[in-house]
């Protein structure tokens, strides 16, 4: 059996599942609504311990039957149904569940084939450091709390500001708001501020979105610099005049460095962002271990959903 950990309404998960159905593979999907309802730790006759979970929809999954797993998104949640609304008890419940969750994940060792629970939320600053150590170019980066430090560092160059942690999505009045990379004018910022990340703005020929799977790279070039709306951050989509997306072949030297980085981060999959400058210099930006890959799959005809299904299907044969 193949176990998939994901979230509700995740399109890529559904499309991979369709390929698994096509391959006649047995699989189960855990999401935040298909929760773990019961956990059994049973001692069998040969003194081995069997682990069995039952989901909220009644499905039973024995750990021994799981051959491989795709850790797409974190589905190992517990919904507290207690009527007690006291902070101490709430925090204690979280601690109790964290022990159960850690136990479940520890017993997936040797079975987690695609994705890494331990590295699902990479530290962006450590990733930049590791990328540099792997031989990749990175933007000049500074985290500071006052204007003078920033001015002394940037030396009249154009700069951008971006989030240090992961992307934050906020629903407000039926609209979804998220953080974006923006260009900053030094004159517009206060004298002191909360620790913030700044990088030199890199002129680009085009930018790359690269999906990494099973030591292979599926790259796409995005011609976002031609549009004022998307030149800083292509996620500021221009729906009336979309950016051009084309398949791209990475130089062998960049593949070697990226593989070195992925090995260092202990990741066997992820979405990588890079920039190619007008002088053909490759600059690494960041990596998302569970980033979207449909935007690369469809324009480039990579059929990544099929590749993932085949990988987790055949990996245990």
N, C-alpha and C positions, 0 to 999 in steps of 0.2 A: 504493500500500500504506500501511496504517496500522501504526505500531509502538507497542506499549504496553510501558512499563517498569514492572514491578510486583514483587511478592513472592509466594511460594507461599501457596496457600489464602486469598487475599484475596477475600472474597465480592463486594465491589463490582466488582472487575476482571472476575470471571466473569460477573456480571450485565450489565455493559456489553458484554462479548464476545458474549453471547447476542443482544443487540440488533444488534450488527454482523453476526452471522450472519443475522439476520432481514432486514437491509438488503442482504444479498449483498455485503458489503464484504470485501476481502482484507486480512487483518491478521496480525501476528505478535506474540507475547507473550514478552518476555524476563523471566525470573525468576532467583533465585539458584541454582536447580538446572539451568535451561536456559541454561547459561553460554556466554560467548563462547569458543570453542575455537580459532579461527583468525581472523586479520585480514590481509587482503590490501590492499596499496596498489599499484594497477596503473596504469601509464602507458598510456593508449590512443593510437590513431593520431593523434588531433587534439591531442596534447600535453596533454590533460586527465588528471587523476588520478581513477581510479575507486576507491572504497572498498567492500570487500565483507567481510562477517563470516560466519563459519560457527559455528553454535551446537553445543553438546555433543550434541544429538540429530540433527545432520546437516543442519539447515535452513540454507540460504544466503540472505543478505539483502544486496542491493546498495543502497547509500545513494541512488543515483539513482532507485531505484524507490520510495523512501519519500516520500510526499506530506505526511503529517502524523504527529504523535506525541503521545501522552498520557503525560506523565511522572507516573505515579501514585505509585510508590515506586522506590527506587534498586535496579536490577537489575544494574548494571554492576560486578560483582564478579569476582574471580579467586580460585579455590580453590587454594592452594599445595599441590601434591602431593609436594613434595620431602621427602626423609627427613632433610634437614639441619635440626637444631633449634638453630641458633645465632642469638642475637638480632641480630647485625650483618646476617647474610644475610636474616633475616626482614624487618627494616626496609628493607633494600635492595630486596627484592622488592616491598614495598608502594610504595616510591618509583617503581620501574620501572612498576608497573601504574598508578599515579596519572597518569603522563605519557600512557600509552595512553588511559586513561579521559578525560582532559582533551581529547585529540585527537578522540576520538569525539564528545564533547559539543560541542566547538567547531564541528564539521562538521554539527551539527544546526541551527545558526543558520539562521533562516528556515524551519525545518521544525517546531520544537517549538511546537505549537499550544496545548496545554493543560498547564499546570504549568511550573515553572521550576526547573531543576536547580541553578542558582546560588543560589537562595533557598529551597532545600528545608528548610533549618534556620534559621529566622529567629531573630534575637537578641531575646528577649522584652523586654529593657530598652529596646532601640532602637525596638521596635514601640510600646511605651507612649509614648515620647517623640514618635514620629511621629504617633501618634493624637492626642496633645494638640495638636501643631502643625496637625493637620487640622481642629481645632475640636471634637473629641470630649472628653467628660468621662472622666476616669480616676480610679481610687482613689488616695488619698494613699499613697505608696509610700516605704519606707525599706529600705535594705540596711545592716546594721550588725553589729558584732561584740561589743557589750556591752550589758548590761541598762540601764544609765543612759541611754545614747543613745536606746534604744527608749522608755523611760518619758518622757523629755523630749519626744519626738516625738508619741506617741500621746495624751498628756494624758487619761488615764482612759477612752479609747474602747475598744470591743471590737476586737480585731485578729485577723487570720488569718495563717497562714504557708503559703507555697506554694513549689514548686520554681522555681529560677531558670532552669535549663536545660530540655530537653525531658523528657517523661515517661520514667521509668525502669521497665522491667518486669524482675522477677527471678523465675526459676523455682527453687523450693526445695521438695524433697520432694513433687514432682508437684503443687505449688500455685503459682499465679501471683500475685505481689505487685507492686503498683504504688503510686506516690506519689499522695497526695490532698491537697486543700486542707483545712486543719483550723483550728479556732479555738484560739488560744493564750492561756493565762493567764500573765501576767508572773511571777507567783510560782513558776511551774513551770520556768522557764528558769534556766540558770546565769548567773553574773556575766559570763563571757566565753564566746564560742562562735565557730564558723566563720562567715564572712560569710553571712548569711541574709536572705531577703526577707520583709518584713512589709507588710501593707496594712490599712487600716481596714475593718472588716466592714461591708458595705453592706446595709442592710435592703432586701428586695426584694418587689415586688408579684408578679413572676414573672421568670424569666430567659429569654433568647433564644439559640437556636442558629440561625445564619444561614449558608446555603451560597451562595457567590458563584460565578457562572458566566457568562461572556460578558457582563459588565457588568450582569447581572440578579441580584436577590436572592430567595432562597427561605427564608423565615423561619418558625420554629416557636417558640411560647411553651411553656415548661415550668413547670408549677405545682409547683415543688419545695419552696417555703417552707411548705407545709401539712403536711409530714412532717418530724419531728425528725431522721430518719435522713438525709434528703437536703437539708435546708435550707441547709447550708454548701456541700456539693458533691453535685450530683445524681447523680454517678457512684457514690455509695454506694447503689446501686439497692435499692429495696424490691420484691423480686419478688412478694411476697404481696399488696402493694397498690401497684401502679406509679403513678408520677406521671402526671398528665393532660398530653397533648401536643396542641396545636391549631395550625392554620395561623395566621400572623400577617402583617399588612401593615405594613411599616415606614413611618414618616413620611418625606415627601420630603426634609426637611432632614437627616435621619440618613443617607439614601441618598447625598446629595451629599457628606457628610463621609466616609462609608465609601469611596465611589469615589475620593475624593481620597487617602485613605490607601492603598488598593490600588494606585493609580497610583504613589504615592511608593515603595511597596515592590516595584514591578514584578511584581505578582502578578495573574494573570487568573483564578485560582480559589483557593478556600480556605474553611475553616470558621471562622466568627467567633462569639465568645461575648460576650454583653452582659447587663446587668441593667437592668430597669426598676424604679425605686423606687416606694414608695407614693405619692409626689408626682409620678409620671410623668416622672422624670428618667432619661435614658438614659445608662448608664455602660458604657464599653468595657472589656473584660477582656483578651482576647488573641485571636490568630488562629493557626490551624494550616494551613499551605499544603497539606498532604496529609491533612487530617482526615477522619474518617468522615462520610459523608453519607446512608448508608442509614437512620440513625435519624431523619433529617428527611424523607427521601423517602417512606417507607412510611406513617407516621401521617398525613401531610398530603396523600397522593396526588399528589405532585409528579412522580413518575416521572423522577427525576433521572438514573437509569441510561440511560433512553431519550434524555434531553436531551443527555447527554454523548456518547453514540454518534452522535446526529445531528450534533452540533457537529464532532467530529473527522472524521466522514464527509464532511460538506458543506464543511468549511473549505477544502479543497483544490480544490473544483470551480471 
